[in-house]
Amino acid sequence: MSTQQIAEKVLHWVTQQNAEADLVMQTSQSLTLKALDGRLDEHSVNSSFIVGLRVVSDGQVGMASSEAVDDESLKFMVGQALINARFQAPQQHERIPQISGQERAEEPSLLPEDDTDIDAKINFIVGIEQELLAREGIRNVPYNALSDVTYTQALFNSYGRHTEQQARRIMAYAYPLAENNGQTAMAPGVMAGRHFLELNAEQIVTTAYDDSRALLAGGPIQSGQYDVIFAPNTQAELLGAFSLMWSGKAAMDQVNPMRDKLGQAVFDRRLNFVDQPRNISGLGYEAFDAEGFCTAPVTLVEHGVLKTLAHNSATAAYFDVANTAHAQRSAKAALSVGLHQLHLLAGDASPDQLHEGCVFEVTQLDGLHSGTKPISGDFSCGASGYLWRNGERVQSVRGVTVAGNLYQMFNQVVTVGNQMLWNDSRSSCMAPIRFADLSVTGQ
């Protein structure tokens, strides 16, 4: 039975109960390979399919899902969703959007043909582990994998809307454990793309080995106030921990500190944040949101001024503002809001200018979420990285704590880099920021 046929059946049964609905169908096929002691340790192939139904009946919203598509299972899912709705408080603003039409994401690079032989992929991940094990000072490589995932997400609603996007994501990583005189350290080498040929084993090995060995020789720095640069991965992690600041849903729930600051200067005027869902270079590419609306670039902050929050149809209706097509919903989760691919536009500082004087570059954060207070903006977590002086990396740093307030930091900007860099998972692309006077606790 095709997804179209499943949708027609389910939506017909919902309509018979005088309700409206949309349903998300998620399909995935995945390959995972892992190496251990110079040989293949895991070779798993999995596939999944799930249907997630959201019904709205008399203003009440109910959810249910099914992994089976026989009539009995689908009818049971419809019944459960309608029962669940009856026990929910009415939602004044959450409705099934009255949009129609069929659209598919047709960009061919999202799902490239990859006829790479499985032996080549096995040799790739086993070879990475073998190469790292052969290098001086590496005890083992406890975490390594190659994953290749192809997925499809389709949405249908009661008003004839049908959107569909297929894509492929392939990633390889290795975390070698470096050891010397009883001390250990670990840093990753990671690459991601949409085709196996985008992965470079030598680069993964070199990055993982060099960073692990460098951190092994590191130690704490003197406690004090430091200018800090977060590397692409850690800058994305830090902003991700405070993602509610962009959320119209969090604003509706009155837990977003930016709720009443639209049109105000909230950050340094050199900062420009844009969500770019259709940047094809990113692995977070989304042509449609989870309600079936077409996505487009959305400027969140322009020259430091908060221009909009991210909205789905319900939060947009609540605030009587434009819907920004940021609806998120999986087959088992309720309607929410989330960014697609956050971009921080480039400034004017060269890499040399970013590293002038004394600056601490943070390449790893530990315990970030446990030490984060998204409403107040405060955070405190373990950090590792490198100390720079006058453009030269002079010391590896580990065993320190970095603390600050994110919302204040964005007004303590020394400079913004002139290059935008993807994080390893290619989910965000941002220029590096040099922040002033963050607290670093070391020795």
Sine and cosine of phi, psi and omega as CSV:
sin_phi,cos_phi,sin_psi,cos_psi,sin_omega,cos_omega
0.00,0.00,0.76,-0.65,-0.03,-1.00
-0.97,0.24,0.29,-0.96,0.06,-1.00
-0.88,0.48,-0.58,0.82,0.04,-1.00
-0.88,0.47,-0.70,0.72,0.00,-1.00
-0.92,0.40,-0.65,0.76,0.06,-1.00
-0.87,0.50,-0.73,0.68,-0.02,-1.00
-0.88,0.48,-0.69,0.73,-0.02,-1.00
-0.88,0.48,-0.67,0.74,0.02,-1.00
-0.89,0.45,-0.79,0.61,-0.09,-1.00
-0.89,0.46,-0.72,0.69,-0.03,-1.00
-0.92,0.38,-0.52,0.85,0.08,-1.00
-0.90,0.43,-0.70,0.72,0.01,-1.00
-0.91,0.42,-0.61,0.80,0.04,-1.00
-0.91,0.42,-0.70,0.71,-0.01,-1.00
-0.87,0.49,-0.60,0.80,0.03,-1.00
-0.88,0.48,-0.38,0.92,0.02,-1.00
-0.99,-0.14,0.31,0.95,0.03,-1.00
0.84,0.54,0.63,0.78,0.05,-1.00
-0.81,-0.58,0.16,-0.99,0.09,-1.00
-0.84,-0.54,0.33,-0.95,-0.12,-0.99
-0.35,-0.94,0.31,-0.95,0.33,-0.95
-0.72,-0.70,0.39,-0.92,0.02,-1.00
-0.65,-0.76,0.64,-0.77,0.03,-1.00
-0.97,-0.25,0.73,-0.68,0.09,-1.00
-0.87,-0.49,0.82,-0.57,-0.05,-1.00
-0.86,-0.51,0.82,-0.57,0.00,-1.00
-0.83,-0.55,0.67,-0.74,0.05,-1.00
-0.55,-0.83,0.53,-0.85,0.16,-0.99
-0.78,-0.62,0.76,-0.66,-0.09,-1.00
-0.70,-0.71,0.56,-0.83,0.12,-0.99
-0.86,-0.51,0.76,-0.65,0.05,-1.00
-0.78,-0.62,0.76,-0.64,0.03,-1.00
-0.81,-0.59,0.70,-0.72,0.05,-1.00
-0.70,-0.72,0.52,-0.86,-0.02,-1.00
-0.91,-0.42,0.48,-0.88,0.07,-1.00
-0.48,-0.87,0.81,-0.59,0.05,-1.00
0.81,0.58,0.66,0.75,0.11,-0.99
0.98,0.17,0.24,0.97,0.04,-1.00
-0.57,-0.82,0.22,-0.98,0.00,-1.00
-0.94,0.35,0.80,-0.60,-0.02,-1.00
-0.96,-0.27,-0.50,0.86,-0.01,-1.00
-0.59,-0.81,0.72,-0.69,0.09,-1.00
-0.67,-0.74,0.98,-0.18,-0.06,-1.00
-0.84,-0.54,0.66,-0.75,0.07,-1.00
-0.83,-0.56,0.82,-0.57,-0.06,-1.00
-0.73,-0.69,0.46,-0.89,0.12,-0.99
-0.67,-0.75,0.48,-0.87,-0.01,-1.00
-0.55,-0.83,0.44,-0.90,0.08,-1.00
-0.54,-0.84,0.73,-0.68,0.01,-1.00
-0.55,-0.84,0.61,-0.80,0.05,-1.00
-0.93,-0.38,0.77,-0.63,0.04,-1.00
-0.87,-0.50,0.84,-0.54,-0.09,-1.00
-0.94,-0.33,0.72,-0.70,0.15,-0.99
-0.86,-0.52,0.85,-0.53,0.02,-1.00
-0.91,-0.41,0.53,-0.85,0.12,-0.99
-0.82,-0.57,0.87,-0.48,-0.03,-1.00
-0.72,-0.69,0.89,-0.46,-0.03,-1.00
0.80,0.60,0.63,0.77,0.05,-1.00
0.99,0.16,-0.01,1.00,0.02,-1.00
-0.98,-0.21,0.64,-0.77,-0.12,-0.99
-0.93,-0.37,0.74,-0.67,0.04,-1.00
-0.75,-0.66,0.51,-0.86,-0.04,-1.00
-0.82,-0.57,0.51,-0.86,0.15,-0.99
-0.30,-0.95,0.30,-0.95,-0.01,-1.00
-0.57,-0.82,0.27,-0.96,0.01,-1.00
-0.47,-0.88,0.62,-0.78,0.11,-0.99
-0.98,-0.19,-0.07,1.00,0.06,-1.00
-0.94,-0.33,0.49,-0.87,-0.09,-1.00
-0.84,-0.54,0.26,0.97,0.14,-0.99
-0.95,0.31,0.36,-0.93,-0.10,-1.00
-0.85,0.53,-0.64,0.77,-0.02,-1.00
-0.89,0.47,-0.70,0.71,-0.01,-1.00
-0.92,0.39,-0.67,0.75,-0.01,-1.00
-0.92,0.39,-0.63,0.77,0.05,-1.00
-0.91,0.41,-0.61,0.79,0.06,-1.00
-0.89,0.46,-0.66,0.75,0.03,-1.00
-0.87,0.50,-0.70,0.71,0.02,-1.00
-0.87,0.48,-0.71,0.70,0.00,-1.00
-0.88,0.47,-0.66,0.75,0.02,-1.00
-0.91,0.42,-0.66,0.75,0.00,-1.00
-0.89,0.45,-0.66,0.75,0.00,-1.00
-0.93,0.37,-0.62,0.79,0.06,-1.00
-0.91,0.42,-0.70,0.71,0.02,-1.00
-0.86,0.51,-0.61,0.80,0.01,-1.00
-0.89,0.45,-0.61,0.79,-0.05,-1.00
-0.90,0.43,-0.37,0.93,-0.03,-1.00
-0.99,-0.15,0.15,0.99,0.00,-1.00
-0.97,-0.24,0.52,-0.85,0.10,-0.99
-0.92,0.39,0.57,-0.82,0.03,-1.00
-0.84,0.54,0.65,-0.76,0.04,-1.00
-0.95,-0.31,0.95,-0.30,-0.12,-0.99
-0.89,0.46,-0.54,0.84,-0.16,-0.99
-0.94,-0.34,-0.21,0.98,-0.04,-1.00
-1.00,0.03,0.90,-0.44,0.00,-1.00
-0.69,-0.73,0.27,-0.96,0.16,-0.99
-0.98,0.17,0.86,-0.51,-0.05,-1.00
-0.86,0.51,0.70,-0.71,-0.01,-1.00
-1.00,0.07,0.92,0.39,0.05,-1.00
-0.85,-0.53,0.49,-0.87,-0.07,-1.00
-0.69,-0.72,-0.02,-1.00,0.04,-1.00
0.98,-0.18,0.51,-0.86,0.00,-1.00
-0.97,-0.25,0.74,-0.68,0.04,-1.00
-0.58,-0.81,0.61,-0.79,0.08,-1.00
-0.80,-0.61,0.55,-0.84,0.11,-0.99
-0.97,0.24,0.93,-0.36,-0.15,-0.99
-0.99,-0.14,0.05,1.00,-0.04,-1.00
-0.89,0.46,0.93,-0.37,-0.11,-0.99
-0.91,0.42,-0.45,0.89,-0.04,-1.00
-0.94,0.33,-0.20,0.98,0.06,-1.00
-0.92,0.39,-0.54,0.84,-0.07,-1.00
-0.73,-0.69,0.94,0.34,-0.03,-1.00
-0.94,0.34,0.54,-0.84,0.11,-0.99
-0.94,0.35,0.76,-0.65,-0.02,-1.00
-0.74,-0.67,0.98,-0.18,-0.02,-1.00
-0.99,-0.16,0.41,0.91,0.02,-1.00
-0.86,0.51,0.73,-0.68,0.02,-1.00
-0.90,0.43,0.61,-0.79,-0.01,-1.00
-0.87,0.50,-0.53,0.84,0.02,-1.00
-0.89,0.46,-0.57,0.82,0.01,-1.00
-0.91,0.41,-0.61,0.79,0.01,-1.00
-0.95,0.32,-0.63,0.78,0.06,-1.00
-0.89,0.45,-0.73,0.68,0.01,-1.00
-0.88,0.47,-0.52,0.85,0.00,-1.00
-0.90,0.44,-0.81,0.59,-0.09,-1.00
-0.96,0.27,-0.58,0.81,0.07,-1.00
-0.91,0.41,-0.64,0.77,0.01,-1.00
-0.90,0.44,-0.61,0.79,0.05,-1.00
-0.88,0.48,-0.73,0.69,0.00,-1.00
-0.90,0.43,-0.68,0.73,-0.01,-1.00
-0.88,0.47,-0.68,0.73,-0.01,-1.00
-0.90,0.44,-0.66,0.75,0.02,-1.00
-0.93,0.37,-0.66,0.75,0.01,-1.00
-0.89,0.46,-0.49,0.87,-0.03,-1.00
-0.98,0.19,-0.17,0.99,-0.06,-1.00
-1.00,0.03,0.47,-0.88,-0.06,-1.00
-0.89,0.46,0.72,-0.70,0.14,-0.99
0.99,0.11,0.13,0.99,0.02,-1.00
-0.98,-0.19,0.89,-0.45,0.00,-1.00
-0.97,0.25,-0.77,0.64,0.03,-1.00
-0.32,-0.95,0.03,-1.00,0.03,-1.00
-0.80,-0.59,0.98,0.19,-0.16,-0.99
-0.92,0.39,-0.42,0.91,-0.02,-1.00
-0.83,-0.56,0.90,-0.44,0.09,-1.00
-0.37,-0.93,0.50,-0.86,0.02,-1.00
-0.15,-0.99,0.41,-0.91,0.26,-0.97
-0.85,-0.53,0.81,-0.58,0.04,-1.00
-0.83,-0.56,0.67,-0.74,-0.01,-1.00
-0.76,-0.65,0.92,-0.38,-0.11,-0.99
-0.83,-0.56,0.77,-0.64,0.16,-0.99
-0.90,-0.43,0.76,-0.65,-0.08,-1.00
-0.65,-0.76,0.40,-0.92,0.07,-1.00
-0.74,-0.67,0.70,-0.71,0.15,-0.99
-0.81,-0.58,0.82,-0.57,0.02,-1.00
-0.84,-0.54,0.56,-0.83,0.05,-1.00
-0.78,-0.63,0.67,-0.74,0.07,-1.00
-0.75,-0.67,0.55,-0.84,0.12,-0.99
-0.69,-0.73,0.09,-1.00,-0.10,-1.00
-0.92,0.39,-0.27,0.96,-0.07,-1.00
-0.98,-0.19,0.18,0.98,0.07,-1.00
1.00,-0.05,0.23,0.97,0.05,-1.00
-0.99,0.16,0.72,-0.70,0.06,-1.00
-0.59,-0.81,0.92,-0.40,0.07,-1.00
-0.86,-0.51,0.48,-0.88,-0.03,-1.00
-0.47,-0.88,0.67,-0.74,0.05,-1.00
-0.65,-0.76,0.74,-0.67,0.10,-1.00
-0.90,-0.44,0.56,-0.83,-0.01,-1.00
-0.37,-0.93,0.26,-0.97,0.04,-1.00
-0.79,-0.61,0.62,-0.79,0.10,-0.99
-0.70,-0.71,0.77,-0.64,0.04,-1.00
-0.79,-0.62,0.71,-0.71,-0.07,-1.00
-0.62,-0.79,0.58,-0.82,0.12,-0.99
-0.73,-0.69,0.61,-0.79,0.01,-1.00
-0.53,-0.85,0.36,-0.93,0.09,-1.00
-0.51,-0.86,0.70,-0.72,0.04,-1.00
-0.86,-0.51,1.00,-0.04,0.03,-1.00
-0.98,0.20,0.57,-0.82,0.07,-1.00
-0.99,-0.15,0.95,-0.31,0.03,-1.00
-1.00,0.04,0.59,-0.81,-0.07,-1.00
-0.62,-0.78,0.64,-0.77,0.09,-1.00
-0.36,-0.93,0.85,-0.52,0.04,-1.00
0.79,0.62,0.69,0.73,0.05,-1.00
0.99,0.12,-0.14,0.99,0.05,-1.00
-1.00,-0.07,0.58,-0.82,0.02,-1.00
-0.76,-0.65,0.39,-0.92,0.06,-1.00
-0.41,-0.91,0.44,-0.90,-0.05,-1.00
-0.57,-0.82,0.73,-0.69,0.07,-1.00
-0.60,-0.80,0.51,-0.86,-0.12,-0.99
-1.00,-0.04,0.39,-0.92,0.32,-0.95
-0.88,-0.48,0.82,-0.57,-0.13,-0.99
-0.68,-0.74,0.66,-0.75,0.17,-0.99
-0.63,-0.78,0.55,-0.84,-0.02,-1.00
-0.61,-0.79,0.47,-0.88,0.04,-1.00
-0.18,-0.98,-0.32,-0.95,0.03,-1.00
-0.91,-0.42,-0.07,1.00,0.02,-1.00
-0.63,-0.78,0.59,-0.81,-0.03,-1.00
-0.81,0.58,-0.59,0.81,-0.07,-1.00
-0.94,0.35,-0.18,0.98,0.08,-1.00
-0.98,0.22,-0.25,0.97,-0.04,-1.00
-1.00,0.06,0.64,-0.77,-0.04,-1.00
-0.82,-0.57,0.96,-0.29,-0.06,-1.00
-0.89,0.46,-0.66,0.75,-0.03,-1.00
-0.88,0.48,-0.65,0.76,0.01,-1.00
-0.92,0.39,-0.65,0.76,0.03,-1.00
-0.88,0.48,-0.74,0.68,-0.02,-1.00
-0.89,0.46,-0.74,0.67,-0.06,-1.00
-0.89,0.46,-0.72,0.70,0.00,-1.00
-0.89,0.46,-0.75,0.67,-0.05,-1.00
-0.90,0.44,-0.69,0.72,-0.05,-1.00
-0.93,0.36,-0.76,0.64,-0.06,-1.00
-0.88,0.48,-0.69,0.72,-0.04,-1.00
-0.94,0.33,-0.62,0.78,0.02,-1.00
-0.90,0.43,-0.70,0.71,0.01,-1.00
-0.93,0.38,-0.61,0.79,0.02,-1.00
-0.91,0.42,-0.69,0.73,0.01,-1.00
-0.92,0.39,-0.52,0.85,0.03,-1.00
-0.86,0.52,-0.56,0.83,-0.01,-1.00
-1.00,0.05,0.00,1.00,-0.10,-1.00
-0.99,0.10,0.16,-0.99,0.04,-1.00
-0.32,-0.95,0.01,-1.00,-0.02,-1.00
-0.95,0.32,0.42,-0.91,0.11,-0.99
-0.96,-0.27,0.19,-0.98,-0.01,-1.00
-0.88,0.48,0.71,-0.71,0.04,-1.00
-0.89,0.47,0.57,-0.82,0.02,-1.00
0.29,-0.96,-0.22,-0.98,0.04,-1.00
-0.99,-0.13,0.79,-0.61,-0.06,-1.00
-0.77,-0.64,0.54,-0.84,0.31,-0.95
-0.94,0.33,0.66,-0.75,-0.11,-0.99
-0.74,-0.67,0.68,-0.73,0.18,-0.98
-0.89,-0.45,0.76,-0.65,0.10,-1.00
-1.00,-0.10,0.79,-0.62,0.05,-1.00
-0.89,0.46,0.28,-0.96,-0.09,-1.00
-0.78,0.63,-0.68,0.73,-0.01,-1.00
-0.92,0.38,-0.70,0.71,-0.05,-1.00
-0.96,0.29,-0.53,0.85,0.07,-1.00
-0.91,0.42,-0.65,0.76,0.05,-1.00
-0.91,0.41,-0.65,0.76,0.03,-1.00
-0.88,0.47,-0.70,0.72,-0.04,-1.00
-0.90,0.44,-0.73,0.69,0.02,-1.00
-0.92,0.40,-0.57,0.82,0.04,-1.00
-0.89,0.45,-0.57,0.82,0.02,-1.00
-0.92,0.39,-0.35,0.94,0.01,-1.00
-0.91,-0.41,0.49,0.87,-0.10,-0.99
-0.90,0.43,-0.33,0.94,0.00,-1.00
-0.90,0.43,-0.27,0.96,0.00,-1.00
-0.92,0.38,-0.31,0.95,0.05,-1.00
-1.00,-0.09,-0.17,0.99,-0.28,-0.96
-1.00,0.05,0.85,-0.52,0.14,-0.99
-0.92,0.40,-0.49,0.87,0.05,-1.00
-0.92,0.39,-0.69,0.72,0.05,-1.00
-0.90,0.43,-0.57,0.82,0.06,-1.00
-0.92,0.40,-0.65,0.76,0.03,-1.00
-0.89,0.46,-0.58,0.82,0.02,-1.00
-1.00,0.08,0.06,1.00,0.06,-1.00
0.88,0.48,0.61,0.79,0.09,-1.00
-0.83,-0.56,0.23,0.97,0.04,-1.00
-0.97,-0.23,0.90,-0.44,-0.04,-1.00
-0.91,0.41,-0.22,0.97,0.03,-1.00
-1.00,-0.04,0.07,1.00,-0.15,-0.99
-0.79,0.61,-0.67,0.74,-0.10,-0.99
-0.95,-0.32,0.41,0.91,-0.10,-0.99
-0.90,-0.43,0.26,0.97,0.04,-1.00
-0.87,0.50,0.71,-0.71,-0.01,-1.00
0.99,0.13,-0.01,1.00,-0.01,-1.00
-0.97,-0.23,0.42,-0.91,0.11,-0.99
-0.97,0.23,0.93,-0.36,-0.04,-1.00
-0.96,-0.29,-0.41,0.91,-0.04,-1.00
-0.75,-0.66,0.14,-0.99,0.11,-0.99
-0.80,0.61,0.63,-0.77,-0.11,-0.99
-0.91,0.40,-0.23,0.97,0.04,-1.00
-0.99,0.15,-0.06,1.00,-0.08,-1.00
-0.99,-0.13,0.78,-0.62,0.03,-1.00
-0.73,-0.68,0.94,-0.35,0.00,-1.00
-0.97,-0.26,0.78,-0.62,0.01,-1.00
-0.72,-0.69,0.73,-0.69,0.14,-0.99
-1.00,0.02,0.81,-0.58,-0.10,-1.00
-0.87,-0.50,0.98,0.22,-0.09,-1.00
-0.92,0.40,-0.37,0.93,-0.09,-1.00
-0.96,-0.29,0.34,0.94,0.15,-0.99
-0.97,0.25,0.95,-0.30,-0.16,-0.99
-0.93,0.38,-0.28,0.96,0.02,-1.00
-0.95,0.30,-0.32,0.95,-0.04,-1.00
-1.00,-0.04,0.47,-0.88,0.04,-1.00
-1.00,0.08,-0.03,1.00,0.10,-1.00
-0.99,-0.13,0.26,0.97,-0.01,-1.00
-0.79,0.61,0.76,-0.65,0.06,-1.00
-0.65,-0.76,0.87,-0.50,0.06,-1.00
-0.99,0.13,-0.41,0.91,-0.05,-1.00
-0.66,-0.75,0.46,-0.89,0.11,-0.99
-1.00,-0.02,-0.07,-1.00,-0.13,-0.99
-0.98,0.21,0.04,1.00,0.14,-0.99
-0.94,-0.35,0.00,1.00,0.04,-1.00
1.00,-0.09,0.12,0.99,0.05,-1.00
-0.99,0.16,0.60,-0.80,0.08,-1.00
-0.95,0.33,0.68,-0.73,0.00,-1.00
-1.00,0.05,0.28,-0.96,0.05,-1.00
-0.34,-0.94,0.32,-0.95,0.06,-1.00
-0.85,0.52,0.66,-0.75,0.01,-1.00
-0.77,-0.63,0.86,-0.51,0.06,-1.00
-0.99,0.13,0.89,-0.46,0.00,-1.00
-1.00,0.00,-0.73,0.69,0.01,-1.00
-0.75,-0.66,0.79,-0.61,0.01,-1.00
-0.83,-0.55,0.89,-0.45,-0.05,-1.00
0.76,0.65,0.69,0.73,0.07,-1.00
1.00,0.09,-0.16,0.99,-0.05,-1.00
-1.00,-0.08,0.76,-0.65,0.03,-1.00
-0.96,0.28,0.91,-0.41,-0.08,-1.00
-1.00,-0.05,-0.61,0.80,0.01,-1.00
-0.30,-0.95,0.34,-0.94,0.24,-0.97
-0.99,-0.10,0.14,-0.99,0.06,-1.00
-1.00,0.04,0.77,-0.64,-0.11,-0.99
-0.78,-0.63,0.53,-0.85,0.32,-0.95
-0.98,-0.21,-0.10,-0.99,-0.07,-1.00
-0.91,0.41,-0.56,0.83,-0.04,-1.00
-0.95,0.31,-0.72,0.70,-0.01,-1.00
-0.94,0.34,-0.56,0.83,0.06,-1.00
-0.90,0.44,-0.65,0.76,0.04,-1.00
-0.92,0.40,-0.62,0.79,0.00,-1.00
-0.87,0.49,-0.69,0.72,-0.04,-1.00
-1.00,-0.06,-0.06,1.00,-0.04,-1.00
0.83,0.55,0.79,0.62,0.03,-1.00
-0.76,-0.65,0.06,-1.00,0.00,-1.00
-0.95,0.33,0.63,-0.77,0.12,-0.99
-0.96,0.27,0.79,-0.62,-0.02,-1.00
-0.99,-0.12,0.13,0.99,0.03,-1.00
0.88,0.47,0.76,0.65,0.04,-1.00
-0.89,-0.45,0.44,0.90,0.05,-1.00
-0.91,0.42,0.69,-0.73,0.13,-0.99
-0.83,-0.56,0.68,-0.74,0.11,-0.99
-0.23,-0.97,0.81,-0.58,0.14,-0.99
-1.00,-0.06,0.02,-1.00,-0.04,-1.00
-0.89,0.46,-0.43,0.90,-0.06,-1.00
-0.92,-0.39,0.06,1.00,-0.10,-1.00
-0.89,-0.45,0.47,-0.88,0.02,-1.00
-0.96,0.27,0.24,-0.97,-0.01,-1.00
-0.89,0.46,0.74,-0.67,0.02,-1.00
-0.61,-0.79,-0.32,-0.95,-0.03,-1.00
-0.69,-0.72,0.63,-0.78,0.07,-1.00
-0.27,-0.96,0.47,-0.88,0.04,-1.00
-0.97,0.25,0.31,-0.95,0.02,-1.00
-0.99,-0.14,-0.92,0.39,0.00,-1.00
-0.63,-0.78,0.99,-0.15,-0.05,-1.00
-0.96,0.28,0.74,-0.67,0.07,-1.00
-0.86,-0.50,0.68,-0.73,0.19,-0.98
-0.93,-0.36,0.90,-0.44,-0.12,-0.99
-0.93,0.37,0.46,-0.89,-0.08,-1.00
-0.92,0.39,0.53,-0.85,0.13,-0.99
-0.98,-0.18,-0.62,-0.79,-0.08,-1.00
-0.83,-0.56,0.15,0.99,-0.06,-1.00
-1.00,-0.06,0.77,-0.64,0.08,-1.00
-0.96,0.28,0.27,-0.96,0.08,-1.00
-0.82,0.57,-0.62,0.78,0.03,-1.00
-0.90,0.45,-0.65,0.76,0.01,-1.00
-0.93,0.38,-0.59,0.81,0.04,-1.00
-0.87,0.50,-0.54,0.84,-0.12,-0.99
-0.97,-0.24,0.29,0.96,0.07,-1.00
-0.91,0.42,0.49,-0.87,0.04,-1.00
0.91,0.41,-0.63,-0.78,-0.02,-1.00
-0.94,-0.33,0.81,-0.59,0.00,-1.00
-0.53,-0.85,0.60,-0.80,0.04,-1.00
-0.98,-0.20,0.89,-0.46,0.06,-1.00
-1.00,-0.09,0.87,-0.50,-0.04,-1.00
-1.00,-0.08,0.88,-0.47,0.00,-1.00
-0.96,-0.29,-0.31,0.95,0.05,-1.00
-0.64,-0.77,0.63,-0.78,0.09,-1.00
-0.85,-0.52,0.68,-0.73,0.00,-1.00
-0.85,-0.53,0.73,-0.68,0.04,-1.00
0.94,0.35,0.49,0.87,-0.08,-1.00
-0.87,0.49,-0.77,0.63,-0.12,-0.99
-0.94,0.35,-0.54,0.84,0.03,-1.00
-0.95,0.32,-0.37,0.93,-0.01,-1.00
-0.96,-0.27,0.39,0.92,-0.10,-1.00
-0.90,-0.43,0.67,-0.74,0.09,-1.00
-0.85,-0.53,1.00,-0.04,-0.15,-0.99
-0.88,0.48,-0.48,0.88,-0.04,-1.00
-0.97,0.23,-0.72,0.69,-0.01,-1.00
-0.98,0.20,-0.46,0.89,-0.05,-1.00
0.99,-0.10,-0.10,1.00,-0.04,-1.00
-0.97,0.25,0.57,-0.82,0.12,-0.99
-0.51,-0.86,0.44,-0.90,0.06,-1.00
-0.42,-0.91,0.83,-0.55,-0.05,-1.00
-0.40,-0.92,0.29,-0.96,0.06,-1.00
-0.93,0.38,0.50,-0.87,-0.05,-1.00
-0.58,-0.82,0.52,-0.86,0.13,-0.99
-0.71,-0.70,0.34,-0.94,0.01,-1.00
0.29,-0.96,-0.66,-0.75,-0.11,-0.99
-0.63,-0.78,0.62,-0.78,0.12,-0.99
-1.00,-0.08,0.77,-0.64,0.02,-1.00
-0.92,-0.38,0.61,-0.79,0.13,-0.99
-0.70,-0.71,0.85,-0.52,0.06,-1.00
0.78,0.63,0.71,0.70,0.09,-1.00
0.99,0.13,0.05,1.00,0.02,-1.00
-0.87,-0.50,0.66,-0.75,0.05,-1.00
-0.99,0.17,0.93,-0.38,-0.17,-0.99
-0.96,-0.28,-0.29,0.96,-0.07,-1.00
-0.37,-0.93,0.66,-0.75,0.20,-0.98
-0.99,0.16,0.61,-0.79,-0.10,-1.00
-0.83,-0.56,0.73,-0.68,0.12,-0.99
-0.47,-0.88,0.27,-0.96,0.04,-1.00
0.96,0.27,0.47,0.88,0.03,-1.00
-0.86,-0.51,0.25,-0.97,0.07,-1.00
-0.87,-0.49,0.74,-0.67,0.08,-1.00
-0.93,-0.37,0.69,-0.73,-0.07,-1.00
-0.63,-0.77,0.48,-0.88,0.03,-1.00
-0.02,-1.00,-0.19,-0.98,0.08,-1.00
-0.81,-0.59,0.90,-0.44,-0.14,-0.99
-0.84,0.54,-0.68,0.73,-0.07,-1.00
-0.93,0.36,-0.54,0.84,0.09,-1.00
-0.96,0.28,-0.60,0.80,-0.01,-1.00
-0.84,0.54,-0.61,0.79,-0.03,-1.00
-0.95,0.32,-0.05,1.00,0.18,-0.98
-0.92,-0.39,0.18,0.98,0.07,-1.00
-0.85,-0.52,0.73,0.68,-0.08,-1.00
-1.00,0.01,0.82,-0.57,0.09,-1.00
-0.99,0.16,-0.76,0.65,0.00,-1.00
-0.29,-0.96,0.27,-0.96,-0.01,-1.00
-0.84,-0.54,0.76,-0.66,-0.07,-1.00
-0.91,0.42,0.42,-0.91,-0.04,-1.00
-1.00,-0.07,0.19,0.98,0.05,-1.00
-0.79,-0.61,0.72,-0.69,0.09,-1.00
-1.00,-0.06,0.72,-0.69,-0.12,-0.99
-0.80,-0.60,0.72,-0.69,0.11,-0.99
-0.97,0.26,0.55,-0.83,0.21,-0.98
-0.97,0.23,0.14,-0.99,-0.12,-0.99
-0.86,0.51,-0.59,0.80,-0.02,-1.00
-0.99,0.11,-0.02,1.00,0.01,-1.00
0.80,0.59,0.70,0.71,0.06,-1.00
-0.97,-0.25,-0.28,0.96,0.06,-1.00
-0.55,-0.84,0.48,-0.88,-0.05,-1.00
-0.73,-0.69,0.93,-0.36,-0.15,-0.99
-0.67,-0.75,0.53,-0.84,0.18,-0.98
-0.96,0.27,0.60,-0.80,0.05,-1.00
-0.95,0.31,0.55,-0.83,0.05,-1.00
-0.90,-0.43,0.70,-0.71,0.17,-0.98
-0.99,-0.14,0.91,-0.42,-0.01,-1.00
-0.99,-0.11,0.54,-0.84,0.01,-1.00
-0.99,-0.12,0.60,-0.80,0.29,-0.96
0.87,0.50,0.76,0.65,0.18,-0.98
-1.00,0.03,0.52,-0.86,-0.02,-1.00
-0.99,0.12,0.83,-0.56,0.07,-1.00
-0.86,-0.51,0.85,-0.52,0.02,-1.00
-0.97,-0.24,0.89,-0.46,-0.03,-1.00
-0.76,-0.65,-0.95,-0.30,-0.03,-1.00
-0.95,-0.30,0.00,0.00,0.00,0.00
